[in-house]
Amino acid sequence: MAHIFDTSSLEAKIILLLIEVYPITNKDIAEYLGTSTRKVDACLQTLAKKGLVNLEPLPDTNFVTLASNNFQFKGKETEQLKKVQEKLKKRKEFKTPDEDNSAMYG
């Protein structure tokens, strides 16, 4: 069963950011969203327990990646979020930009 997030929640904002920007650190997420690193870290721990994100701890920061696309959004911005879901699906279907450009430059 998919996890459902309100579009105005911090969890939803983090997931949407992870779809758009990667690699990213917990500090970068806090900066992008204009909130404290403590709030972001607490939210990331919750998302990690749900299996939606991976946390890669380093001595001074944590790298964060999206681990699953088993989520849905509810709220006023649902139409915009459908486009984000389509981007996520396309990312899984196609090669990374580095792989696509290697023939052009190599």
N, C-alpha and C positions, 0 to 999 in steps of 0.2 A: 504494500500500500504506500502510495506517495505521501511525503510530508507536505503539508499545506501551510503556506506562510502568507500573512497579510502583507501587501506591498509596502506598507508604511513601517514595518518592523525592521529592526537592525539586522536580523537574520536574513531577511529578503534582500536588503540593500547589500549585504556582504556577498551573498550568492550572485546577485546581478553583477557586482563588481568583478568577482572571480571569473564570470563568463567573459567579460570584456577585457580584463587586464591580467596578464600572467607573464612571467612569474611575478609574485607580489609578496611582500612581507606583512606581518601584522601591523607594523608601524606605518607602512604605506596605506593600508586599509584605513587606519584611524585618521590619517591625514586627509585622504580622499573624502571620507565621510564626515569630517569635522567633529570627531568625538574622541574620547580618551582611549588610550591603548588598553587600559584595564577593562573597559566595557567591551572592547573588541575581543580581547583575550578570553573573557568569560563566555562571550557568544561563540567564539571559535571552538572552545572546549565542548560546548553543547552540540554544535554542528558536527564535531569530530565523533562524539559519542553516538550520534545518529548515523554515522557513516557517510556523511555528505561532503566532508572536507578531509584532507590529509594535512597534518602539521609536521614540518620537518624542523626540529629545533636545532639552532646553531648557538654558539656561545652568547651572542648579543641580540639575537632576533629569532623569529620563526618564519620560515617560508610556508606559504599556504597554497594548496592546489585543490581544485574541485575533484572529489573522488567519485561522485555519483550524480546522475541527473534525475534521481528519484524524488522530485519535488514539483510542487505546483504553487501557483500564486493566486490569491484572491484579492479583490480590491478594485478601485477605480481605474487603475492603469493596466488592466488585464490585456487590452488590445496591444499595447506597446510590449508587454511581456511576451506575447506570442512570438513577436519578431526575435526576441532574445532567445527563446527556446529553439526557433528555427536556426539561428546562428550556431547554437550548441550542437544541434543535430548535424549541420553541415560540417562543423569542425571534426566530428567523429568520422564522417564519410570521406573527407578529402585529406590529401597530404598536407603537411605543414608548409608554410611559405618557403622555408629554407630548402626543403626537398624539391619544390617546384622550380626554384630559381637556380638550382645547382647545374642543370643542363645549359642554362642560358649563359652562365659565367664560367663554366668549367670546360 
